[in-house]
Amino acid sequence: MFRAGKKSVSALTAVLFVMIISQSTGIEREVPHMRSLSSSFLHDSRSGTEIREFCSVITASSGGTVLFMGNVDLRSGKISDRELKVEFFSAEEEYAYVKLGRQWHEKGYDTRSPWNDWVLLNEKGLAAAGSGVPLMSLTPHPERPFSGSAHQFVVKAMRECSDVAGVLELAQTFDFGEEIEGQYHIADATGDAVVISAGRDGELAFTRKDRGDGYLVSTNFNLAVPERGTYPCWRHETATTMLGEVGGENDLTVDYAASILDAIHVEGLWVNTAVSYVFDLNSGDIYLYYLHRFEDGARMSFQEEIEEINESSLYSASFFSAPLGEGLHSRSHYFFDLFSEETLEEARSEIQDYKRERYLCIVVAVIAGAMVVSGLFLVVYGKVKTRQKN
């Protein structure tokens, strides 16, 4: 009787174990050309640190066209069209700029979490976006005139710099402290681009795009120290291959940029591409896509939005012009106002499906854990009983 029970326990435990593995590795929804990220990638095993956000960021230039594009990949439970928004800022003595990110709650504009604002663009065509890489140590420079987080540095650059050269000069005056998490990809309207990250020597590293036509791609490994992060990266390889096929200015279009983002977007139980964007750094046109639905994009004009701030004082749930500081006003759009109801409903349904599947995984894991513990207990109990009989 006991042996039969033990075999039953072992068999059930094995079945549950297989169920957990099949769920956690992203098998359930993987599409051939759109790989999913499993929960194991939320933690970089080689460095022992967590990668809090993913993201792919690309600068591409050809002739007079310069596009800044990317995917924001989030844990599925953090995606909501009622929290995602675009906010434009107009200032009297500094450059106007826009932020794409999640709703924040702190007061002021210099104290927000770096994980609330993902992508920024100013009126001069200077753009910036971060991507998650493992934490690395830096050598502090308290002698420098400015200090703060990498995010505060990027916001300062948006308000004061017109090109990548100015950002690099600003970086030499900034103390980032003892460590930096993530890397920042910055580009301007001339096609110049750089990724700022921690280097092997504890100083900032600057990975530059080649001059002229070309591209720079950053994902979730440190470009200066590739072994820090998810390297090699299929998203990086896919984007590089597609960008290498651009033969001229007529090939580098918003539609082609969206096709690249489509090819490298991720879908899965744990991580999904929540937001995709394409910025035309010369025209100021902004194209947004929600939850990898590239057939229904939203277009915004940077210049038109700033003009509205300067001319209007309307207030509503999704639009406001309100003072945030001396000479600084903003105008916001939530994602639920930017996209069609059909797109929003499809996205909400998908998010709810993932939520239910995650709960199922948790239940299965708890049951499997309980069965393993019970099985071990029965094995030990059986051995004790056998010894007592002998």
C-alpha positions as MATLAB code, in Angstrom:
seq = 'MFRAGKKSVSALTAVLFVMIISQSTGIEREVPHMRSLSSSFLHDSRSGTEIREFCSVITASSGGTVLFMGNVDLRSGKISDRELKVEFFSAEEEYAYVKLGRQWHEKGYDTRSPWNDWVLLNEKGLAAAGSGVPLMSLTPHPERPFSGSAHQFVVKAMRECSDVAGVLELAQTFDFGEEIEGQYHIADATGDAVVISAGRDGELAFTRKDRGDGYLVSTNFNLAVPERGTYPCWRHETATTMLGEVGGENDLTVDYAASILDAIHVEGLWVNTAVSYVFDLNSGDIYLYYLHRFEDGARMSFQEEIEEINESSLYSASFFSAPLGEGLHSRSHYFFDLFSEETLEEARSEIQDYKRERYLCIVVAVIAGAMVVSGLFLVVYGKVKTRQKN';
ca = [
       0.000    0.000    0.000;
       2.714    2.414    0.962;
       4.757    1.810   -2.184;
       1.774    2.391   -4.411;
       1.035    5.663   -2.637;
       4.648    6.763   -2.943;
       4.618    6.077   -6.689;
       1.400    8.020   -7.070;
       2.881   10.960   -5.227;
       6.027   10.849   -7.357;
       4.027   10.653  -10.585;
       1.791   13.584   -9.648;
       4.798   15.617   -8.558;
       6.499   14.938  -11.892;
       3.399   16.031  -13.825;
       3.125   19.237  -11.826;
       6.846   19.921  -12.284;
       6.475   19.617  -16.072;
       3.492   21.992  -15.959;
       5.530   24.598  -14.082;
       8.468   24.340  -16.468;
       6.242   24.639  -19.536;
       4.577   27.767  -18.116;
       7.657   29.558  -16.770;
       9.750   29.176  -19.913;
       7.260   31.022  -22.095;
       6.289   27.953  -24.163;
       2.590   28.712  -23.919;
       2.429   31.622  -26.375;
       5.651   31.815  -28.247;
       5.285   32.945  -31.852;
       8.110   31.894  -34.247;
       9.390   35.412  -35.032;
       8.344   37.043  -31.758;
      10.088   35.349  -28.869;
       8.840   35.642  -25.319;
      11.017   36.486  -22.330;
      10.713   34.003  -19.506;
      10.698   35.028  -15.862;
      14.275   33.791  -15.531;
      15.482   36.788  -17.544;
      14.165   39.173  -14.891;
      17.325   38.255  -12.992;
      20.788   38.237  -14.535;
      22.370   35.061  -13.163;
      25.921   36.017  -14.109;
      25.912   39.336  -12.293;
      23.488   38.365   -9.533;
      21.373   41.485  -10.068;
      17.836   42.076  -11.255;
      17.009   43.803  -14.541;
      13.952   45.881  -13.665;
      12.921   46.929  -17.161;
      13.896   45.627  -20.585;
      13.536   47.820  -23.703;
      15.147   48.020  -27.131;
      16.353   51.419  -28.379;
      17.526   52.266  -31.909;
      18.856   55.306  -33.759;
      18.892   55.065  -37.556;
      19.863   57.720  -40.083;
      19.919   57.818  -43.869;
      20.248   60.990  -45.913;
      18.117   63.620  -44.199;
      16.036   61.117  -42.245;
      16.825   60.429  -38.596;
      14.537   58.094  -36.648;
      14.720   57.274  -32.948;
      12.670   54.202  -32.116;
      12.174   51.532  -29.513;
      10.088   49.063  -27.549;
       9.340   49.382  -23.843;
       9.079   45.838  -22.474;
       7.383   45.558  -19.087;
       6.272   42.879  -16.710;
       2.742   42.046  -17.803;
       1.221   43.013  -14.459;
       2.463   46.607  -14.849;
       0.662   47.382  -18.107;
      -2.400   49.648  -18.027;
      -3.651   52.200  -20.549;
      -4.932   54.273  -17.600;
      -1.400   54.705  -16.229;
       0.586   55.102  -19.446;
       0.770   58.649  -20.719;
       2.612   61.226  -22.792;
       3.394   64.567  -21.168;
       4.693   67.681  -22.918;
       6.530   70.400  -20.989;
       6.987   74.005  -22.058;
       9.475   76.293  -20.320;
      10.206   79.981  -20.780;
      13.990   79.857  -20.447;
      14.770   76.202  -21.288;
      13.977   73.777  -24.084;
      10.494   72.297  -24.256;
      10.409   68.517  -24.070;
       8.110   65.494  -23.898;
       8.179   62.390  -21.707;
       6.647   59.017  -22.410;
       6.068   56.888  -19.328;
       3.868   55.675  -16.511;
       1.794   57.895  -14.212;
       3.878   59.279  -11.364;
       2.884   60.645   -7.990;
       5.820   62.688   -6.733;
       5.697   66.467   -6.803;
       8.119   68.426   -8.928;
       9.860   67.321  -12.109;
      13.359   66.438  -10.914;
      12.498   63.853   -8.267;
      10.585   61.263  -10.272;
      11.625   57.636  -10.382;
      13.793   56.782  -13.430;
      11.435   53.884  -14.066;
       8.443   56.161  -14.589;
       9.817   58.077  -17.579;
      11.152   55.866  -20.350;
      11.585   58.083  -23.410;
      12.232   61.811  -23.794;
      12.469   64.260  -26.711;
      13.120   67.991  -26.747;
      12.327   70.759  -29.229;
      15.811   70.568  -30.795;
      15.361   66.920  -31.771;
      17.457   65.534  -28.921;
      16.018   62.190  -27.782;
      16.881   59.828  -24.931;
      15.719   56.434  -23.696;
      17.009   53.955  -21.155;
      17.282   50.186  -21.186;
      17.818   47.812  -18.294;
      21.274   46.364  -17.664;
      22.716   45.047  -14.389;
      23.920   47.487  -11.755;
      27.587   48.472  -12.014;
      29.888   50.449   -9.747;
      31.196   53.897  -10.624;
      33.972   56.052   -9.255;
      32.335   59.022   -7.461;
      33.345   62.542   -8.520;
      32.191   64.853   -5.710;
      34.365   67.642   -7.125;
      32.047   68.085  -10.095;
      29.452   70.907   -9.993;
      26.348   68.750  -10.591;
      25.252   65.499   -9.013;
      22.265   63.177   -8.989;
      20.857   60.059  -10.585;
      21.300   59.132  -14.237;
      17.641   60.003  -14.738;
      18.137   63.504  -13.344;
      21.084   63.885  -15.684;
      18.923   62.974  -18.699;
      16.162   65.410  -17.710;
      18.759   68.166  -17.282;
      20.139   67.331  -20.731;
      16.656   67.593  -22.249;
      16.161   71.026  -20.730;
      19.595   72.435  -21.576;
      21.234   70.567  -24.496;
      20.532   70.708  -28.223;
      22.729   67.842  -29.442;
      24.806   64.825  -28.416;
      27.977   66.915  -28.183;
      26.325   69.086  -25.529;
      25.202   65.995  -23.605;
      28.761   64.634  -23.577;
      30.045   67.947  -22.244;
      27.368   67.913  -19.534;
      28.363   64.366  -18.558;
      31.874   65.557  -17.731;
      30.424   67.979  -15.167;
      28.100   65.443  -13.504;
      28.710   63.166  -10.519;
      26.598   60.018  -10.905;
      27.565   58.631   -7.506;
      28.864   55.170   -6.670;
      26.774   53.084   -9.080;
      24.572   53.224  -12.138;
      21.754   50.941  -13.222;
      20.786   50.819  -16.872;
      22.267   52.561  -19.887;
      21.039   55.659  -21.726;
      20.768   55.914  -25.482;
      20.823   59.519  -26.720;
      20.516   60.838  -30.291;
      20.075   64.158  -32.056;
      18.610   65.486  -35.307;
      21.951   65.273  -37.153;
      22.019   61.486  -36.715;
      24.681   61.523  -34.021;
      24.040   59.023  -31.220;
      25.711   57.639  -28.091;
      24.960   55.079  -25.398;
      26.153   56.078  -21.938;
      26.849   53.253  -19.495;
      29.319   52.133  -16.848;
      32.714   51.060  -18.165;
      35.098   48.386  -16.939;
      37.295   51.002  -15.245;
      34.499   52.432  -13.094;
      34.130   55.527  -15.266;
      31.371   56.347  -17.735;
      31.689   54.665  -21.120;
      30.445   56.277  -24.334;
      29.566   53.963  -27.229;
      29.171   56.129  -30.328;
      27.302   55.619  -33.580;
      29.501   55.904  -36.659;
      29.306   59.281  -38.378;
      26.938   59.643  -41.321;
      24.326   57.122  -42.377;
      24.039   54.134  -40.120;
      22.533   52.943  -36.859;
      23.118   52.237  -33.193;
      21.171   49.551  -31.325;
      20.981   48.985  -27.572;
      19.028   46.320  -25.705;
      19.713   44.671  -22.357;
      23.421   44.115  -22.273;
      25.910   46.850  -21.491;
      27.379   47.902  -24.857;
      30.692   48.710  -23.171;
      30.758   45.497  -21.106;
      28.654   42.979  -23.081;
      28.856   40.199  -20.507;
      26.875   42.416  -18.145;
      23.354   41.602  -19.240;
      21.506   39.358  -21.691;
      24.230   38.801  -24.290;
      24.007   37.588  -26.996;
      20.595   39.145  -27.620;
      18.287   37.988  -30.436;
      16.532   41.375  -30.479;
      19.830   43.164  -31.060;
      20.792   40.719  -33.810;
      17.402   40.945  -35.560;
      17.323   44.752  -35.506;
      20.912   44.970  -36.766;
      20.134   42.629  -39.645;
      17.038   44.581  -40.712;
      18.785   47.945  -40.440;
      21.607   46.597  -42.590;
      19.077   46.159  -45.392;
      18.310   49.901  -45.571;
      19.691   50.972  -48.927;
      18.857   54.664  -48.872;
      16.740   57.444  -47.425;
      13.593   56.149  -49.125;
      13.969   52.812  -47.322;
      14.142   54.339  -43.845;
      10.472   55.122  -43.287;
       8.217   55.133  -40.242;
       6.512   51.999  -41.573;
       9.838   50.196  -41.903;
      10.829   51.329  -38.410;
       7.547   49.910  -37.094;
       8.261   46.620  -38.878;
      11.609   46.398  -37.058;
       9.910   47.011  -33.718;
       7.305   44.410  -34.622;
      10.030   41.859  -35.394;
      11.764   42.379  -32.031;
       8.731   42.818  -29.796;
       8.115   40.240  -27.071;
       4.980   38.492  -25.907;
       4.717   36.193  -22.930;
       3.271   35.362  -19.582;
       5.761   37.468  -17.639;
       7.015   40.205  -19.982;
       5.326   42.034  -22.865;
       6.124   44.919  -25.170;
       3.794   47.523  -23.669;
       4.713   50.600  -25.707;
       6.500   51.136  -29.010;
       7.518   54.500  -30.448;
       9.101   56.105  -33.485;
      10.340   59.716  -33.281;
      11.253   61.684  -36.392;
      13.984   63.864  -34.915;
      13.782   66.478  -37.677;
      10.028   66.935  -38.072;
       9.162   66.321  -34.415;
       6.470   63.806  -35.372;
       5.810   61.140  -32.743;
       4.303   57.740  -33.546;
       3.082   55.504  -30.719;
       1.844   51.913  -30.591;
       0.208   50.090  -27.683;
       0.871   46.463  -26.703;
       2.511   45.518  -30.035;
      -0.557   46.466  -32.118;
       1.303   48.099  -34.968;
      -1.726   48.265  -37.240;
      -3.254   51.012  -35.072;
      -0.741   53.742  -34.300;
      -1.228   57.226  -32.866;
       0.541   60.232  -34.389;
       1.367   63.393  -32.432;
       3.154   66.599  -33.411;
       5.638   67.975  -30.900;
       5.308   71.518  -32.185;
       1.510   71.473  -32.155;
       1.418   70.156  -28.599;
       3.765   72.874  -27.322;
       1.741   75.548  -29.105;
      -1.398   74.249  -27.372;
       0.315   74.566  -23.984;
       1.303   78.142  -24.699;
      -2.111   79.163  -25.996;
      -4.625   77.165  -23.976;
      -5.721   76.918  -20.340;
      -8.253   74.069  -20.758;
      -8.590   71.393  -18.086;
     -10.000   67.887  -18.435;
      -9.297   64.328  -17.260;
      -6.810   63.664  -20.036;
      -5.580   67.157  -20.875;
      -4.349   69.922  -18.657;
      -2.127   72.968  -18.726;
      -0.856   73.389  -15.216;
       2.134   75.095  -13.579;
       4.832   72.676  -12.334;
       7.376   75.302  -11.444;
       8.451   78.791  -12.411;
       7.772   79.191  -16.133;
       7.033   75.474  -16.637;
       3.668   74.130  -17.865;
       2.557   70.729  -19.146;
      -0.026   68.997  -21.288;
      -0.812   65.273  -20.893;
      -2.466   62.541  -22.922;
      -3.309   59.146  -21.456;
      -3.121   56.110  -23.696;
      -6.840   55.407  -23.362;
      -7.456   58.666  -25.261;
      -4.893   58.025  -28.001;
      -6.042   54.690  -29.410;
      -9.250   53.210  -30.776;
     -11.607   51.417  -28.423;
     -11.067   48.220  -30.404;
      -7.311   48.333  -29.815;
      -7.784   49.106  -26.140;
     -10.279   46.272  -25.629;
      -8.014   43.776  -27.399;
      -5.084   44.870  -25.254;
      -7.073   44.728  -22.021;
      -8.338   41.258  -22.868;
      -4.809   40.037  -23.557;
      -3.525   41.498  -20.297;
      -6.341   39.795  -18.369;
      -5.533   36.471  -20.045;
      -1.921   36.763  -18.941;
      -3.023   37.672  -15.430;
      -5.187   34.534  -15.177;
      -2.379   32.352  -16.495;
       0.070   33.817  -13.988;
      -2.333   33.018  -11.146;
      -2.615   29.477  -12.516;
       1.174   29.169  -12.497;
       1.281   30.311   -8.885;
      -1.420   27.824   -7.866;
       0.328   25.000   -9.703;
       3.636   25.936   -8.075;
       2.091   25.963   -4.598;
       0.402   22.606   -5.153;
       3.577   21.105   -6.595;
       5.589   22.404   -3.654;
       3.107   20.935   -1.228;
       3.218   17.586   -3.036;
       7.006   17.528   -2.995;
       7.048   18.218    0.732;
       4.357   15.584    1.314;
       6.253   13.084   -0.807;
       9.463   13.644    1.128;
       7.577   13.307    4.388;
       6.050    9.989    3.303;
       9.430    8.674    2.172;
      11.032    9.566    5.495;
       8.039    8.226    7.403;
       8.190    4.944    5.477;
      11.892    4.503    6.199;
      11.332    5.144    9.890;
       8.507    2.603    9.984;
      10.633    0.030    8.155;
      13.481    0.436   10.639;
      11.091    0.110   13.575;
       9.747   -3.179   12.193;
      13.269   -4.498   11.736;
];
